[in-house]
Amino acid sequence: MPYTSPVAEFEFLMRHVVGYDRVAATDLFTEASPDIVHAILTEAGKMCDTILAPLNRAGDLAPARLENGVVRITPGFAEGYRAIADGGYIAMSADPEHGGLGLPMTVTTAVNEMIAGSCLAIQLNPLMTQGQIEALEHHASDAIKNLYLPRLTSGEWCGTMNLTEPQAGSDVGALRAKAEPNGDGTYAISGQKIYISWGDNDFSCNIVHLVLARLPDGPPGTKGISLFLVPKRIPDDAGNPGVANTLKVVSLEHKLGLHASPTCVMQYDGATGWLVGEAHGGMAAMFTMMNNARLGVGVQGIGVAEAAYQHALAYAVDRTQGRSMINGGTGTILDHADVRRMLMQMKAETFAARAMALDLAVSLDLARATDDAMQAARAAALTPICKAYGTETGIAVAQTGIQVHGGMGFIEETGAAQYLRDVRVTAIYEGTNGIQAMDLVGRKMMDGGAAILALLDDVAATAAAAGDAGAPLTQAVDAMRQTTTAMLALKMNDRFGGAVPYLMAMARVLGAGYHLRAAMADPARAALARFYITRLLPEAQAHMAQAICGGDGLYDLDPGDLAA
Ligand SMILES: Cc1cc2nc3c(=O)[nH]c(=O)nc-3n(C[C@H](O)[C@H](O)[C@H](O)COP(=O)(O)OP(=O)(O)OC[C@H]3O[C@@H](n4cnc5c(N)ncnc54)[C@H](O)[C@@H]3O)c2cc1C
């Protein structure tokens, strides 16, 4: 489906909204100057527009399938994957010592969004590998790093992450997969994992699974979980894929969308694995991977939002239906006030979510380049908001995109429905959005709310600088500070009862801040900022009111009442 990479938009945001110049000014990222970034984004954008976007519909129509134990991928996807790997886009932010490009996460984030916007199903593959590379860089032994990282960064081998089991979804600590020491430094991994994205394919010569399992002396719960590297084919002495490991794909899931991405049930039968990180330290290692992936999944939502917006706009400027009372209209549905409202909201939400993702990436880069603990805390607080708001934006924009199409939105040929079907899962995987919100009001408030209040201080400064235009935002920030204090005073389960509305209120407030900064830099952006501040920011008040209700009333209906 046609897609145009929003390269100029990324560059505007980097320059005027999220302060990318601070990243380029560090010693670590001195080579990632705006000129270099322009060249990288332009090249990546061309690949997305011309090679990946045409695969999107094909992937929906010809899903991955299991054939005699081998996963067969949609025709054309192997070539698409090769373009991503050969372009160096898998390992953009990986360590150059093992074949990475050492570029800032900000640049990777922009490229990941374009790849996701052009074809979400294919992008999930390199996203998994990126997370695995980061986990190995931080936690694996030198021997594992030297053997695996060059092959993962080049894209020769693909990576997966295996957490979920039938009884262990959000509660990873309930997992039952076992790891028995073989006595030679390796482990025998046994158990079943479900929903494993890209658990197999027919285009890479090896697949490296990171599997969470419990050692015989592992205590129950998350404290007893260890992380293992389990290759599909065990590398021989020369590092080439050797004998097949004792693992297999049992079946593929039939899904609402994302059809080209094989979602596998994996069976491990004493498969040979290597410990990554400390015994019983699997969750720490997994968190490295998950934080990377949470930003990545938020960005998936934003990519699809952009694609769905472009698609809906193209339809609206073409479709004639009814007459609007405005003067000098186009004669298409674009003239209707309600269609304008929908398109404005799609554009405004996509902008805010994208700015948030880049803002988070800049903080990650600054934390890495300067060891600045404040930036690390800022990134940690932004991560669950970005994951949830990015994916909710993807869903909301894709859903509105169907509405803009009218009946044609419900007809598969237009492709509008595919965006919604594909993006829906992003609010579920990598920790449901409910779990993200609980992370925000739980772990991320363990500092007494300091990181969140610091984020609000940033927004307050923007609102103050904007003068009269910033007044509604100043009020919203004050209300958000009070809501944060009120949340901190609640018992944990009460906080959880208000967690999702609290997160959405934060997203609204942050989003208004990004829009104002853009409007101050470029008056042509003031209209969209006004739209966001007058029509969407007021929703924050309703979210805050819900947030401080906490758990009140949520248990007033007992299970019998709910069924009545
Ligand atoms: C297409 C697809 C691809 C996936 N890819 C991968 C992959 O590559 N690797 C992998 O390991 N997993 C993968 N997953 C699994 C995914 O991460 C889980 O589905 C997700 O974490 C939710 O777990 P669950 O499905 O068991 O739902 P549950 O955990 O049963 O949740 C059901 C509902 O209860 C809520 N809930 C659960 N616990 C709590 C709690 N403590 N407090 C409040 N609410 C709660 C949830 O938010 C949700 O609304 C994938 C899933 C899908 C559908």
The ligand as a Gaussian input file, in Angstrom:
#p B3LYP/6-31G(d) Opt

LIG

0 1
 C        0.703000     -11.642000      18.019000
 C        1.415000     -11.836000      19.330000
 C        2.800000     -11.854000      19.344000
 C        3.477000     -12.070000      20.552000
 N        4.846000     -12.181000      20.546000
 C        5.483000     -12.609000      21.674000
 C        6.869000     -12.954000      21.649000
 O        7.554000     -12.810000      20.623000
 N        7.430000     -13.455000      22.778000
 C        6.728000     -13.632000      23.929000
 O        7.292000     -14.088000      24.910000
 N        5.407000     -13.314000      23.994000
 C        4.772000     -12.808000      22.896000
 N        3.430000     -12.507000      22.942000
 C        2.712000     -12.678000      24.194000
 C        2.298000     -11.366000      24.831000
 O        3.405000     -10.693000      25.349000
 C        1.211000     -11.701000      25.876000
 O        0.048000     -12.063000      25.158000
 C        0.938000     -10.549000      26.810000
 O        2.043000     -10.321000      27.651000
 C       -0.315000     -10.790000      27.679000
 O       -0.283000     -12.044000      28.275000
 P       -1.568000     -13.001000      28.154000
 O       -1.910000     -13.098000      26.717000
 O       -1.300000     -14.253000      28.883000
 O       -2.731000     -12.197000      28.851000
 P       -3.015000     -12.173000      30.437000
 O       -1.744000     -11.933000      31.167000
 O       -3.831000     -13.353000      30.796000
 O       -3.905000     -10.855000      30.555000
 C       -5.308000     -10.825000      30.297000
 C       -5.828000      -9.472000      30.781000
 O       -5.615000      -9.354000      32.204000
 C       -4.821000      -8.205000      32.473000
 N       -3.893000      -8.533000      33.574000
 C       -3.110000      -9.622000      33.700000
 N       -2.399000      -9.550000      34.840000
 C       -2.714000      -8.390000      35.429000
 C       -2.324000      -7.739000      36.626000
 N       -1.407000      -8.255000      37.452000
 N       -2.903000      -6.557000      36.932000
 C       -3.821000      -6.014000      36.125000
 N       -4.226000      -6.567000      34.973000
 C       -3.685000      -7.735000      34.625000
 C       -4.091000      -7.881000      31.189000
 O       -3.737000      -6.510000      31.107000
 C       -5.114000      -8.292000      30.145000
 O       -6.022000      -7.240000      29.944000
 C        2.748000     -12.229000      21.755000
 C        1.348000     -12.160000      21.731000
 C        0.686000     -11.977000      20.550000
 C       -0.818000     -11.960000      20.554000

